[in-house]
Amino acid sequence: MPQKLAFRMKLIPGFEEEYERRHREIWPELVTLLKDTGIVDYQIFLDKETSCLFAFQIIEGNANSQDLGSTEIVQRWWKHMADIMETNADNSPISVELPNVFDLQ
């Protein structure tokens, strides 16, 4: 059975369009890594009033994007995004996992 994962992150206000542009130009090798990890659906939503991002994944493997921080490509992506997001010292986005409180199936 696929797993579901949701988490939130935060942009630095004013960088919403730049965030969207960078994701339109996402690196093919990063997409390949995510898919090879078993992520079959990965969506990110933006609340423009708060600059908060809501991310949602459906995973058919044993790992998710939050488990890939040791890979070179993910570390480069984090560095690429660090100037427009709230990040930890290692450039990883500050993210908070969100518990599922309702699921209509």
Phi, psi and omega per residue, in radians:
M1 nan 2.301 3.139
P2 -1.087 2.590 3.048
Q3 -1.641 2.728 3.043
K4 -2.126 2.452 3.122
L5 -2.388 2.329 3.071
A6 -2.290 2.479 3.091
F7 -2.685 2.841 3.111
R8 -2.119 2.646 3.091
M9 -2.403 3.074 -3.101
K10 -2.409 2.318 3.034
L11 -1.494 2.734 2.919
I12 -1.306 2.221 -3.089
P13 -0.920 2.428 3.136
G14 1.713 -0.133 -3.098
F15 -1.881 0.308 -3.097
E16 -1.060 -0.819 -3.132
E17 -1.147 -0.671 3.127
E18 -1.148 -0.690 3.091
Y19 -1.050 -0.817 3.128
E20 -1.100 -0.734 3.131
R21 -1.051 -0.813 -3.127
R22 -1.099 -0.596 3.120
H23 -1.348 -0.477 3.010
R24 -1.141 -0.489 -3.121
E25 -1.842 0.488 -3.097
I26 -0.949 2.475 -3.082
W27 -1.179 2.300 -3.135
P28 -0.998 -0.626 -3.131
E29 -1.199 -0.467 3.060
L30 -1.279 -0.731 3.083
V31 -1.038 -0.771 3.127
T32 -1.051 -0.787 3.121
L33 -1.035 -0.813 -3.132
L34 -1.064 -0.817 -3.135
K35 -1.149 -0.714 3.122
D36 -1.135 -0.422 3.101
T37 -1.337 -0.268 3.131
G38 1.843 0.176 3.098
I39 -1.424 1.921 -3.072
V40 -1.695 -0.270 3.099
D41 -2.620 2.227 3.138
Y42 -2.464 1.978 -3.119
Q43 -2.169 2.501 3.083
I44 -2.230 2.251 -3.136
F45 -1.995 2.581 -3.098
L46 -2.030 2.265 2.955
D47 -1.675 1.780 -3.043
K48 -1.152 -0.410 3.121
E49 -1.235 -0.569 -3.057
T50 -1.995 -0.132 -3.035
S51 1.104 0.349 3.091
C52 -1.523 2.495 3.085
L53 -1.896 2.401 3.060
F54 -2.011 2.085 -3.119
A55 -1.920 2.490 -3.116
F56 -2.405 2.333 3.133
Q57 -2.297 2.541 2.909
I58 -1.989 2.233 -2.985
I59 -2.165 2.285 3.083
E60 -1.922 0.250 3.108
G61 -2.102 -2.844 -3.134
N62 -1.750 0.008 -3.109
A63 -2.285 2.943 3.064
N64 -2.438 3.134 -3.074
S65 -1.044 -0.474 -3.129
Q66 -1.258 -0.239 -3.140
D67 -1.660 0.016 -2.994
L68 -1.774 0.188 -3.057
G69 -1.097 -0.309 3.140
S70 -1.509 -0.120 -3.132
T71 -1.413 2.568 -3.105
E72 -1.078 -0.736 -3.094
I73 -1.143 -0.693 3.118
V74 -1.199 -0.691 3.092
Q75 -1.095 -0.662 3.076
R76 -1.167 -0.689 3.119
W77 -1.112 -0.777 3.107
W78 -0.998 -0.778 3.136
K79 -1.103 -0.695 3.122
H80 -1.091 -0.571 -3.072
M81 -1.693 -0.206 -2.973
A82 -1.075 -0.459 -3.100
D83 -1.355 -0.157 -3.110
I84 -2.142 0.062 -3.114
M85 -2.280 2.780 2.958
E86 -1.304 2.214 -3.039
T87 -2.312 2.848 2.983
N88 -1.436 3.065 -3.122
A89 -1.038 -0.489 -3.133
D90 -1.573 0.234 -3.117
N91 1.335 -0.072 3.087
S92 -1.154 2.487 3.108
P93 -1.116 2.427 2.991
I94 -1.170 2.067 -3.127
S95 -2.321 2.531 -3.131
V96 -2.120 2.091 3.098
E97 -1.182 2.434 -3.112
L98 -1.922 2.209 -3.140
P99 -1.286 2.566 3.066
N100 -1.384 2.098 3.132
V101 -1.938 -0.125 3.094
F102 -2.794 2.444 -3.135
D103 -2.568 1.913 3.122
L104 -1.556 1.861 3.116
Q105 -2.256 nan nan
